[in-house]
Amino acid sequence: MSSKMKIEYLKKEDKEAEIMLNNLTIAEILRVYLNKDDNVDFAAWRREHPTKDPVLKIKTGKDRNVDKAVEMAANQIEQEADSFVKDFKKSVK
């Protein structure tokens, strides 16, 4: 059974965005990877209440727009997850 990720832009500009995600774990992972990018000035999530979805706020510098920063972070996460799965499968054989 798979559930679809809900992503809603509350604010979207070239260098700044607020994105509501229905998954706190994904919001945290994105925050970590976005903050590794020297062209991201700020990335953090907040939640108004534990029953509410987290909102990820991102601000980028002059050399990167928000869409590109999120795309690059997602690609890095995907590469590391693929590597983990590959290594895990090798270890259980």
A tleap script that builds the chain and sets N, CA, C and O, in Angstrom:
source leaprc.protein.ff14SB
mol = sequence {
  NMET SER SER LYS MET LYS ILE GLU TYR LEU
  LYS LYS GLU ASP LYS GLU ALA GLU ILE MET
  LEU ASN ASN LEU THR ILE ALA GLU ILE LEU
  ARG VAL TYR LEU ASN LYS ASP ASP ASN VAL
  ASP PHE ALA ALA TRP ARG ARG GLU HIE PRO
  THR LYS ASP PRO VAL LEU LYS ILE LYS THR
  GLY LYS ASP ARG ASN VAL ASP LYS ALA VAL
  GLU MET ALA ALA ASN GLN ILE GLU GLN GLU
  ALA ASP SER PHE VAL LYS ASP PHE LYS LYS
  SER VAL CLYS
}
set mol.1.N position { 0.849 -1.187 0.000 }
set mol.1.CA position { 0.000 0.000 0.000 }
set mol.1.C position { 0.887 1.240 0.000 }
set mol.1.O position { 1.720 1.413 0.890 }
set mol.2.N position { 0.711 2.084 -0.979 }
set mol.2.CA position { 1.510 3.302 -1.024 }
set mol.2.C position { 0.608 4.517 -0.850 }
set mol.2.O position { -0.529 4.546 -1.320 }
set mol.3.N position { 1.141 5.502 -0.173 }
set mol.3.CA position { 0.392 6.739 -0.016 }
set mol.3.C position { 1.093 7.823 -0.808 }
set mol.3.O position { 2.319 7.843 -0.914 }
set mol.4.N position { 0.316 8.705 -1.352 }
set mol.4.CA position { 0.865 9.761 -2.191 }
set mol.4.C position { 1.330 10.930 -1.315 }
set mol.4.O position { 0.641 11.358 -0.389 }
set mol.5.N position { 2.509 11.421 -1.641 }
set mol.5.CA position { 3.054 12.573 -0.927 }
set mol.5.C position { 2.274 13.822 -1.330 }
set mol.5.O position { 2.055 14.086 -2.513 }
set mol.6.N position { 1.868 14.571 -0.332 }
set mol.6.CA position { 1.161 15.829 -0.579 }
set mol.6.C position { 2.170 16.970 -0.459 }
set mol.6.O position { 2.827 17.122 0.571 }
set mol.7.N position { 2.284 17.757 -1.506 }
set mol.7.CA position { 3.189 18.906 -1.524 }
set mol.7.C position { 2.378 20.113 -1.961 }
set mol.7.O position { 1.781 20.113 -3.037 }
set mol.8.N position { 2.360 21.141 -1.122 }
set mol.8.CA position { 1.604 22.347 -1.444 }
set mol.8.C position { 2.480 23.576 -1.208 }
set mol.8.O position { 2.981 23.791 -0.105 }
set mol.9.N position { 2.657 24.372 -2.253 }
set mol.9.CA position { 3.416 25.608 -2.113 }
set mol.9.C position { 2.509 26.666 -1.495 }
set mol.9.O position { 1.468 27.007 -2.056 }
set mol.10.N position { 2.907 27.177 -0.347 }
set mol.10.CA position { 2.184 28.270 0.293 }
set mol.10.C position { 2.729 29.608 -0.192 }
set mol.10.O position { 2.015 30.610 -0.234 }
set mol.11.N position { 4.006 29.601 -0.556 }
set mol.11.CA position { 4.676 30.783 -1.087 }
set mol.11.C position { 5.710 30.276 -2.073 }
set mol.11.O position { 6.458 29.347 -1.766 }
set mol.12.N position { 5.761 30.872 -3.248 }
set mol.12.CA position { 6.754 30.436 -4.228 }
set mol.12.C position { 7.271 31.632 -4.999 }
set mol.12.O position { 6.553 32.268 -5.771 }
set mol.13.N position { 8.533 31.915 -4.764 }
set mol.13.CA position { 9.253 32.950 -5.495 }
set mol.13.C position { 10.539 32.312 -5.990 }
set mol.13.O position { 10.829 31.161 -5.664 }
set mol.14.N position { 11.300 33.040 -6.764 }
set mol.14.CA position { 12.527 32.487 -7.327 }
set mol.14.C position { 13.526 32.087 -6.249 }
set mol.14.O position { 14.146 31.028 -6.346 }
set mol.15.N position { 13.690 32.913 -5.230 }
set mol.15.CA position { 14.710 32.700 -4.200 }
set mol.15.C position { 14.142 32.349 -2.827 }
set mol.15.O position { 14.898 32.190 -1.869 }
set mol.16.N position { 12.832 32.229 -2.722 }
set mol.16.CA position { 12.224 31.929 -1.428 }
set mol.16.C position { 10.926 31.144 -1.633 }
set mol.16.O position { 10.141 31.439 -2.534 }
set mol.17.N position { 10.719 30.136 -0.776 }
set mol.17.CA position { 9.498 29.341 -0.868 }
set mol.17.C position { 9.119 28.802 0.500 }
set mol.17.O position { 9.961 28.638 1.383 }
set mol.18.N position { 7.832 28.530 0.652 }
set mol.18.CA position { 7.299 27.811 1.801 }
set mol.18.C position { 6.480 26.669 1.247 }
set mol.18.O position { 5.538 26.881 0.483 }
set mol.19.N position { 6.842 25.448 1.636 }
set mol.19.CA position { 6.227 24.254 1.090 }
set mol.19.C position { 5.647 23.424 2.230 }
set mol.19.O position { 6.361 23.050 3.161 }
set mol.20.N position { 4.345 23.139 2.152 }
set mol.20.CA position { 3.714 22.270 3.133 }
set mol.20.C position { 3.827 20.833 2.628 }
set mol.20.O position { 3.441 20.521 1.501 }
set mol.21.N position { 4.362 19.971 3.483 }
set mol.21.CA position { 4.526 18.556 3.160 }
set mol.21.C position { 3.722 17.741 4.170 }
set mol.21.O position { 3.599 18.140 5.329 }
set mol.22.N position { 3.178 16.612 3.744 }
set mol.22.CA position { 2.409 15.801 4.687 }
set mol.22.C position { 3.271 14.735 5.359 }
set mol.22.O position { 2.755 13.748 5.885 }
set mol.23.N position { 4.595 14.942 5.338 }
set mol.23.CA position { 5.500 13.954 5.907 }
set mol.23.C position { 6.644 14.676 6.618 }
set mol.23.O position { 7.487 15.304 5.977 }
set mol.24.N position { 6.663 14.581 7.932 }
set mol.24.CA position { 7.680 15.260 8.730 }
set mol.24.C position { 9.079 14.723 8.446 }
set mol.24.O position { 10.046 15.485 8.438 }
set mol.25.N position { 9.193 13.421 8.214 }
set mol.25.CA position { 10.499 12.826 7.939 }
set mol.25.C position { 11.092 13.398 6.656 }
set mol.25.O position { 12.276 13.736 6.619 }
set mol.26.N position { 10.288 13.510 5.611 }
set mol.26.CA position { 10.766 14.085 4.345 }
set mol.26.C position { 11.149 15.544 4.535 }
set mol.26.O position { 12.161 15.990 3.994 }
set mol.27.N position { 10.362 16.293 5.291 }
set mol.27.CA position { 10.690 17.702 5.554 }
set mol.27.C position { 12.053 17.812 6.235 }
set mol.27.O position { 12.855 18.678 5.883 }
set mol.28.N position { 12.318 16.938 7.209 }
set mol.28.CA position { 13.597 16.979 7.927 }
set mol.28.C position { 14.760 16.563 7.032 }
set mol.28.O position { 15.817 17.194 7.057 }
set mol.29.N position { 14.574 15.512 6.246 }
set mol.29.CA position { 15.645 15.076 5.346 }
set mol.29.C position { 15.960 16.167 4.327 }
set mol.29.O position { 17.128 16.456 4.070 }
set mol.30.N position { 14.931 16.771 3.749 }
set mol.30.CA position { 15.166 17.871 2.800 }
set mol.30.C position { 15.892 19.028 3.471 }
set mol.30.O position { 16.801 19.617 2.887 }
set mol.31.N position { 15.492 19.354 4.698 }
set mol.31.CA position { 16.146 20.448 5.427 }
set mol.31.C position { 17.638 20.179 5.566 }
set mol.31.O position { 18.464 21.060 5.325 }
set mol.32.N position { 17.974 18.956 5.957 }
set mol.32.CA position { 19.382 18.595 6.154 }
set mol.32.C position { 20.161 18.742 4.846 }
set mol.32.O position { 21.228 19.354 4.824 }
set mol.33.N position { 19.633 18.186 3.767 }
set mol.33.CA position { 20.353 18.226 2.489 }
set mol.33.C position { 20.379 19.636 1.898 }
set mol.33.O position { 21.375 20.019 1.284 }
set mol.34.N position { 19.329 20.401 2.067 }
set mol.34.CA position { 19.341 21.786 1.582 }
set mol.34.C position { 20.404 22.601 2.314 }
set mol.34.O position { 21.083 23.429 1.707 }
set mol.35.N position { 20.547 22.369 3.608 }
set mol.35.CA position { 21.538 23.124 4.379 }
set mol.35.C position { 22.968 22.725 4.064 }
set mol.35.O position { 23.895 23.435 4.455 }
set mol.36.N position { 23.179 21.616 3.374 }
set mol.36.CA position { 24.521 21.234 2.920 }
set mol.36.C position { 24.933 22.040 1.691 }
set mol.36.O position { 26.117 22.095 1.359 }
set mol.37.N position { 23.982 22.657 1.022 }
set mol.37.CA position { 24.216 23.419 -0.207 }
set mol.37.C position { 24.670 24.835 0.147 }
set mol.37.O position { 23.942 25.576 0.808 }
set mol.38.N position { 25.860 25.206 -0.286 }
set mol.38.CA position { 26.390 26.547 -0.003 }
set mol.38.C position { 25.544 27.660 -0.610 }
set mol.38.O position { 25.631 28.808 -0.176 }
set mol.39.N position { 24.732 27.336 -1.604 }
set mol.39.CA position { 23.881 28.335 -2.250 }
set mol.39.C position { 22.502 28.456 -1.608 }
set mol.39.O position { 21.650 29.206 -2.086 }
set mol.40.N position { 22.289 27.720 -0.534 }
set mol.40.CA position { 21.043 27.848 0.234 }
set mol.40.C position { 21.369 28.646 1.486 }
set mol.40.O position { 22.206 28.246 2.295 }
set mol.41.N position { 20.700 29.772 1.634 }
set mol.41.CA position { 20.938 30.644 2.785 }
set mol.41.C position { 20.200 30.166 4.036 }
set mol.41.O position { 20.667 30.368 5.157 }
set mol.42.N position { 19.034 29.527 3.833 }
set mol.42.CA position { 18.205 29.139 4.971 }
set mol.42.C position { 17.276 28.011 4.556 }
set mol.42.O position { 16.663 28.064 3.490 }
set mol.43.N position { 17.172 26.999 5.391 }
set mol.43.CA position { 16.192 25.930 5.198 }
set mol.43.C position { 15.810 25.404 6.572 }
set mol.43.O position { 16.661 24.934 7.328 }
set mol.44.N position { 14.539 25.485 6.885 }
set mol.44.CA position { 14.039 25.010 8.173 }
set mol.44.C position { 12.551 24.694 8.027 }
set mol.44.O position { 11.866 25.229 7.155 }
set mol.45.N position { 12.080 23.826 8.890 }
set mol.45.CA position { 10.653 23.544 8.886 }
set mol.45.C position { 10.067 23.963 10.216 }
set mol.45.O position { 10.763 24.076 11.225 }
set mol.46.N position { 8.758 24.190 10.187 }
set mol.46.CA position { 8.032 24.527 11.404 }
set mol.46.C position { 6.668 23.845 11.338 }
set mol.46.O position { 6.172 23.499 10.266 }
set mol.47.N position { 6.098 23.670 12.487 }
set mol.47.CA position { 4.762 23.093 12.577 }
set mol.47.C position { 4.002 23.889 13.617 }
set mol.47.O position { 4.472 24.048 14.743 }
set mol.48.N position { 2.833 24.389 13.253 }
set mol.48.CA position { 2.050 25.182 14.196 }
set mol.48.C position { 1.519 24.337 15.349 }
set mol.48.O position { 1.306 24.840 16.452 }
set mol.49.N position { 1.309 23.050 15.084 }
set mol.49.CA position { 0.774 22.140 16.097 }
set mol.49.C position { 1.131 20.721 15.666 }
set mol.49.O position { 1.213 20.452 14.468 }
set mol.50.N position { 1.346 19.803 16.614 }
set mol.50.CA position { 1.708 18.430 16.231 }
set mol.50.C position { 0.715 17.738 15.295 }
set mol.50.O position { 1.075 16.779 14.613 }
set mol.51.N position { -0.512 18.209 15.256 }
set mol.51.CA position { -1.500 17.609 14.347 }
set mol.51.C position { -1.483 18.241 12.958 }
set mol.51.O position { -2.191 17.784 12.060 }
set mol.52.N position { -0.690 19.273 12.779 }
set mol.52.CA position { -0.610 19.986 11.493 }
set mol.52.C position { 0.596 19.500 10.690 }
set mol.52.O position { 1.570 19.001 11.253 }
set mol.53.N position { 0.516 19.654 9.375 }
set mol.53.CA position { 1.630 19.300 8.501 }
set mol.53.C position { 2.765 20.314 8.646 }
set mol.53.O position { 2.512 21.497 8.877 }
set mol.54.N position { 4.014 19.859 8.512 }
set mol.54.CA position { 5.148 20.780 8.584 }
set mol.54.C position { 5.232 21.656 7.334 }
set mol.54.O position { 4.819 21.258 6.244 }
set mol.55.N position { 5.770 22.839 7.520 }
set mol.55.CA position { 6.012 23.776 6.419 }
set mol.55.C position { 7.518 24.004 6.344 }
set mol.55.O position { 8.141 24.446 7.310 }
set mol.56.N position { 8.086 23.697 5.194 }
set mol.56.CA position { 9.514 23.867 4.953 }
set mol.56.C position { 9.734 25.229 4.302 }
set mol.56.O position { 9.174 25.520 3.246 }
set mol.57.N position { 10.555 26.059 4.946 }
set mol.57.CA position { 10.874 27.378 4.399 }
set mol.57.C position { 12.292 27.336 3.849 }
set mol.57.O position { 13.215 26.861 4.511 }
set mol.58.N position { 12.452 27.839 2.633 }
set mol.58.CA position { 13.741 27.805 1.956 }
set mol.58.C position { 14.045 29.184 1.391 }
set mol.58.O position { 13.189 29.819 0.776 }
set mol.59.N position { 15.278 29.641 1.608 }
set mol.59.CA position { 15.781 30.871 0.992 }
set mol.59.C position { 17.114 30.526 0.340 }
set mol.59.O position { 17.979 29.906 0.958 }
set mol.60.N position { 17.264 30.934 -0.907 }
set mol.60.CA position { 18.510 30.647 -1.618 }
set mol.60.C position { 19.261 31.932 -1.914 }
set mol.60.O position { 18.710 33.031 -1.858 }
set mol.61.N position { 20.538 31.759 -2.232 }
set mol.61.CA position { 21.386 32.883 -2.588 }
set mol.61.C position { 21.241 33.243 -4.047 }
set mol.61.O position { 20.383 32.716 -4.755 }
set mol.62.N position { 22.086 34.141 -4.481 }
set mol.62.CA position { 21.975 34.667 -5.840 }
set mol.62.C position { 22.298 33.645 -6.925 }
set mol.62.O position { 21.877 33.813 -8.070 }
set mol.63.N position { 23.039 32.589 -6.588 }
set mol.63.CA position { 23.468 31.629 -7.603 }
set mol.63.C position { 22.544 30.424 -7.769 }
set mol.63.O position { 22.848 29.530 -8.559 }
set mol.64.N position { 21.427 30.376 -7.046 }
set mol.64.CA position { 20.546 29.212 -7.153 }
set mol.64.C position { 19.119 29.612 -6.850 }
set mol.64.O position { 18.873 30.376 -5.917 }
set mol.65.N position { 18.163 29.100 -7.637 }
set mol.65.CA position { 16.765 29.328 -7.286 }
set mol.65.C position { 16.256 28.156 -6.446 }
set mol.65.O position { 16.903 27.111 -6.361 }
set mol.66.N position { 15.107 28.342 -5.838 }
set mol.66.CA position { 14.555 27.343 -4.924 }
set mol.66.C position { 14.309 26.017 -5.634 }
set mol.66.O position { 14.656 24.960 -5.107 }
set mol.67.N position { 13.715 26.062 -6.821 }
set mol.67.CA position { 13.414 24.819 -7.544 }
set mol.67.C position { 14.671 23.992 -7.784 }
set mol.67.O position { 14.665 22.778 -7.584 }
set mol.68.N position { 15.733 24.634 -8.205 }
set mol.68.CA position { 16.988 23.933 -8.481 }
set mol.68.C position { 17.585 23.375 -7.183 }
set mol.68.O position { 18.111 22.262 -7.170 }
set mol.69.N position { 17.506 24.139 -6.106 }
set mol.69.CA position { 18.043 23.683 -4.825 }
set mol.69.C position { 17.299 22.435 -4.341 }
set mol.69.O position { 17.926 21.480 -3.884 }
set mol.70.N position { 15.970 22.438 -4.439 }
set mol.70.CA position { 15.184 21.281 -4.010 }
set mol.70.C position { 15.462 20.093 -4.922 }
set mol.70.O position { 15.592 18.964 -4.449 }
set mol.71.N position { 15.554 20.338 -6.213 }
set mol.71.CA position { 15.862 19.263 -7.164 }
set mol.71.C position { 17.214 18.626 -6.855 }
set mol.71.O position { 17.342 17.401 -6.855 }
set mol.72.N position { 18.214 19.452 -6.593 }
set mol.72.CA position { 19.548 18.927 -6.297 }
set mol.72.C position { 19.550 18.136 -4.986 }
set mol.72.O position { 20.178 17.081 -4.898 }
set mol.73.N position { 18.852 18.643 -3.973 }
set mol.73.CA position { 18.775 17.930 -2.692 }
set mol.73.C position { 18.061 16.591 -2.880 }
set mol.73.O position { 18.506 15.572 -2.352 }
set mol.74.N position { 16.967 16.589 -3.623 }
set mol.74.CA position { 16.221 15.350 -3.865 }
set mol.74.C position { 17.076 14.337 -4.621 }
set mol.74.O position { 17.019 13.143 -4.330 }
set mol.75.N position { 17.864 14.798 -5.584 }
set mol.75.CA position { 18.751 13.900 -6.327 }
set mol.75.C position { 19.808 13.285 -5.415 }
set mol.75.O position { 20.112 12.098 -5.530 }
set mol.76.N position { 20.367 14.084 -4.512 }
set mol.76.CA position { 21.358 13.561 -3.574 }
set mol.76.C position { 20.740 12.530 -2.634 }
set mol.76.O position { 21.352 11.502 -2.345 }
set mol.77.N position { 19.535 12.804 -2.163 }
set mol.77.CA position { 18.831 11.871 -1.280 }
set mol.77.C position { 18.574 10.563 -2.019 }
set mol.77.O position { 18.784 9.481 -1.471 }
set mol.78.N position { 18.124 10.668 -3.253 }
set mol.78.CA position { 17.840 9.478 -4.064 }
set mol.78.C position { 19.108 8.641 -4.281 }
set mol.78.O position { 19.073 7.416 -4.162 }
set mol.79.N position { 20.211 9.299 -4.597 }
set mol.79.CA position { 21.473 8.583 -4.817 }
set mol.79.C position { 21.917 7.851 -3.554 }
set mol.79.O position { 22.332 6.694 -3.622 }
set mol.80.N position { 21.834 8.510 -2.418 }
set mol.80.CA position { 22.255 7.876 -1.166 }
set mol.80.C position { 21.312 6.746 -0.762 }
set mol.80.O position { 21.756 5.727 -0.233 }
set mol.81.N position { 20.017 6.918 -1.008 }
set mol.81.CA position { 19.056 5.858 -0.693 }
set mol.81.C position { 19.300 4.645 -1.592 }
set mol.81.O position { 19.269 3.509 -1.120 }
set mol.82.N position { 19.542 4.881 -2.884 }
set mol.82.CA position { 19.838 3.783 -3.807 }
set mol.82.C position { 21.098 3.038 -3.380 }
set mol.82.O position { 21.140 1.808 -3.419 }
set mol.83.N position { 22.112 3.775 -2.978 }
set mol.83.CA position { 23.360 3.170 -2.525 }
set mol.83.C position { 23.128 2.335 -1.267 }
set mol.83.O position { 23.674 1.240 -1.132 }
set mol.84.N position { 22.324 2.850 -0.358 }
set mol.84.CA position { 22.008 2.119 0.862 }
set mol.84.C position { 21.295 0.808 0.538 }
set mol.84.O position { 21.650 -0.243 1.071 }
set mol.85.N position { 20.294 0.871 -0.334 }
set mol.85.CA position { 19.542 -0.333 -0.702 }
set mol.85.C position { 20.470 -1.360 -1.351 }
set mol.85.O position { 20.401 -2.549 -1.039 }
set mol.86.N position { 21.323 -0.905 -2.240 }
set mol.86.CA position { 22.273 -1.803 -2.908 }
set mol.86.C position { 23.196 -2.467 -1.883 }
set mol.86.O position { 23.385 -3.683 -1.913 }
set mol.87.N position { 23.767 -1.672 -0.980 }
set mol.87.CA position { 24.661 -2.212 0.045 }
set mol.87.C position { 23.924 -3.162 0.987 }
set mol.87.O position { 24.467 -4.186 1.399 }
set mol.88.N position { 22.695 -2.815 1.321 }
set mol.88.CA position { 21.906 -3.664 2.205 }
set mol.88.C position { 21.628 -5.012 1.563 }
set mol.88.O position { 21.766 -6.051 2.209 }
set mol.89.N position { 21.242 -5.003 0.304 }
set mol.89.CA position { 20.959 -6.258 -0.417 }
set mol.89.C position { 22.205 -7.146 -0.479 }
set mol.89.O position { 22.106 -8.367 -0.357 }
set mol.90.N position { 23.366 -6.535 -0.668 }
set mol.90.CA position { 24.616 -7.308 -0.685 }
set mol.90.C position { 24.884 -7.950 0.677 }
set mol.90.O position { 25.374 -9.077 0.746 }
set mol.91.N position { 24.570 -7.248 1.742 }
set mol.91.CA position { 24.884 -7.723 3.081 }
set mol.91.C position { 23.984 -8.865 3.540 }
set mol.91.O position { 24.367 -9.622 4.432 }
set mol.92.N position { 22.807 -9.006 2.958 }
set mol.92.CA position { 21.888 -10.047 3.403 }
set mol.92.C position { 21.943 -11.305 2.538 }
set mol.92.O position { 21.221 -12.269 2.794 }
set mol.93.N position { 22.786 -11.297 1.532 }
set mol.93.CA position { 22.903 -12.475 0.660 }
set mol.93.C position { 23.756 -13.531 1.288 }
set mol.93.O position { 23.963 -14.590 0.695 }
savepdb mol mol.pdb
quit
